[in-house]
């Protein structure tokens, strides 16, 4: 797995129109982890892709009537089985964070990469998702020097009170421990 032209080479690319130019294309300094499922708490199918590509049928499910008009996206989606999809190039601004703030800096979309995990805030995530997320995070940390392990947050951290994802089902300790193992391995190779 590698990043070529701001895209992960193994990820099928489904271009989302819900993106635009970053104010500073070189300022990629925050990683935001989200979760999404459509309909809520149901997994599988093409509804997430359809939402991010503005072709979600509002009549396919009652909940979709509330959200079909939204113009949102993320850079990446990691499905329950670990499958990876990319919707926006990393040098572009995906519309994932909304009204947000990180350490006094507003408009987190301007300087962040958004990763959606297919999931629900109150259900555990799957092992293949963690493994893919760790693999992707390591790659992003290596490729974008403005990112580091301390600048990885949940959507709830940058939009408290408005958002609660990735939720209690996400095991931050497990995720951060795996990243720390990677750090120790790098030191040992040095």
C-alpha positions in Angstrom: 0.0 0.0 0.0 1.3 3.4 -1.0 0.1 7.0 -1.6 0.4 8.1 -5.2 -0.9 11.6 -6.2 -2.6 11.9 -2.8 -4.6 8.7 -3.3 -4.0 5.3 -1.7 -3.1 3.0 -4.5 -5.1 -0.1 -3.3 -8.3 1.9 -2.6 -11.0 2.0 -5.3 -11.6 5.7 -5.9 -15.3 6.9 -6.0 -15.0 10.7 -6.7 -17.2 12.7 -4.4 -18.2 16.2 -5.7 -18.4 17.3 -2.0 -14.9 18.7 -1.8 -12.9 21.7 -2.8 -9.4 23.2 -2.6 -7.8 23.5 0.8 -6.8 27.1 1.8 -3.2 25.6 2.1 -2.8 22.3 0.3 0.4 21.6 2.3 -1.4 22.0 5.6 -2.5 18.5 6.5 -2.1 18.3 10.2 -5.1 16.5 11.8 -6.6 13.1 11.4 -10.3 12.8 12.3 -12.0 9.5 12.9 -15.8 9.3 12.3 -18.4 6.6 12.0 -21.3 6.2 9.7 -24.0 3.6 8.9 -26.9 3.9 6.5 -29.6 3.3 7.6 -28.5 3.9 11.1 -26.9 0.8 12.8 -27.3 -1.2 9.6 -24.2 -2.3 7.7 -23.4 -3.2 4.1 -24.8 -2.0 0.8 -24.0 1.1 -1.2 -25.9 3.8 0.7 -22.8 5.4 2.2 -21.2 5.7 -1.2 -24.4 7.1 -2.6 -24.6 9.7 0.1 -21.0 10.9 -0.5 -21.6 11.0 -4.3 -24.9 12.8 -4.0 -27.0 10.0 -5.5 -28.8 8.7 -2.4 -32.4 7.9 -3.2 -34.6 9.6 -0.5 -37.3 7.0 -1.1 -35.1 4.0 -0.4 -35.5 4.4 3.4 -37.5 6.8 5.6 -34.3 8.1 7.2 -32.9 9.0 3.8 -35.5 11.7 3.4 -33.8 13.6 6.2 -30.3 13.3 4.8 -30.4 12.9 1.0 -29.9 16.6 0.4 -26.7 16.8 2.6 -23.5 17.5 0.8 -20.9 15.6 2.8 -17.9 13.4 2.2 -14.8 11.9 3.8 -11.4 11.1 2.4 -11.7 7.4 3.2 -14.3 4.8 4.3 -13.3 1.6 6.0 -16.0 -1.0 5.8 -16.7 -3.7 8.5 -14.6 -6.2 6.7 -11.6 -3.8 6.3 -12.4 -2.9 2.7 -11.1 0.6 1.9 -12.7 3.2 -0.4 -11.4 6.7 -1.2 -13.7 9.6 -2.1 -11.5 12.7 -2.0 -7.8 13.1 -2.7 -5.8 14.0 0.5 -4.7 17.4 -1.0 -8.4 18.4 -1.3 -10.7 19.5 1.5 -13.4 16.8 2.2 -16.6 18.0 3.8 -16.6 15.8 6.9 -16.1 17.8 10.1 -18.7 20.6 9.8 -18.6 23.3 12.4 -15.5 22.2 14.3 -12.5 23.4 16.3 -9.2 21.9 17.3 -7.0 23.6 19.9 -8.6 27.0 19.1 -8.4 26.6 15.3 -11.7 26.5 13.6 -12.8 24.9 10.3 -11.1 21.5 10.8 -11.9 20.5 7.2 -9.3 23.0 6.1 -6.4 21.0 7.6 -7.6 17.5 8.3 -8.1 14.1 6.7 -11.4 12.4 7.5 -11.7 8.7 7.9 -15.2 7.1 8.2 -15.5 3.7 9.8 -18.7 1.8 8.9 -20.2 1.5 12.3 -22.4 2.9 15.0 -21.4 4.9 18.1 -22.7 2.2 20.5 -21.5 -1.0 18.8 -18.0 -2.4 18.7 -16.0 -2.1 15.6 -14.5 -5.1 13.8 -11.0 -6.4 14.0 -10.4 -6.0 10.2 -11.4 -2.3 10.5 -8.8 -1.7 13.3 -6.1 -3.4 11.2 -6.9 -1.4 8.1 -7.2 1.8 10.2 -3.8 1.2 11.8 -2.2 0.4 8.4 -3.7 3.6 6.8 -2.8 5.7 9.8 0.9 4.6 9.6 0.9 5.4 5.9 -0.5 8.8 6.4 1.9 9.6 9.3 4.8 8.7 7.1 3.5 10.6 4.0 2.2 13.8 5.6 4.8 15.4 8.0 2.2 17.7 9.6 0.5 14.7 11.1 1.6 12.9 14.3 0.2 10.5 16.8 -1.0 13.4 19.1 -3.0 14.9 16.3 -5.5 12.1 15.9 -9.0 12.8 17.2 -12.6 11.6 17.0 -15.3 13.8 15.5 -16.7 14.2 19.0 -13.4 15.8 20.1 -13.6 18.6 17.5 -17.4 19.1 17.6 -18.4 18.3 21.2 -22.1 18.4 22.0 -22.9 18.2 18.3 -21.2 14.9 17.3 -20.5 11.8 19.3 -18.6 9.6 16.9 -16.8 7.3 16.7 -18.4 6.6 20.0 -18.0 4.3 22.9 -17.7 1.3 20.6 -14.3 2.6 19.4 -11.4 1.2 21.4 -9.0 4.1 21.5 -6.6 2.3 23.8 -6.2 -0.6 21.3 -5.8 1.7 18.4 -3.1 3.9 20.1 -1.3 0.8 21.5 -0.9 -0.6 18.0 0.5 2.7 16.7 2.9 2.8 19.7 4.1 -0.8 18.8 4.8 0.6 15.3 6.9 3.4 16.9 8.9 0.9 19.0 9.5 -1.3 15.9 10.8 1.7 14.0 13.3 2.6 16.7 14.5 -1.1 16.8 15.1 -1.0 13.0 17.1 2.3 13.3 
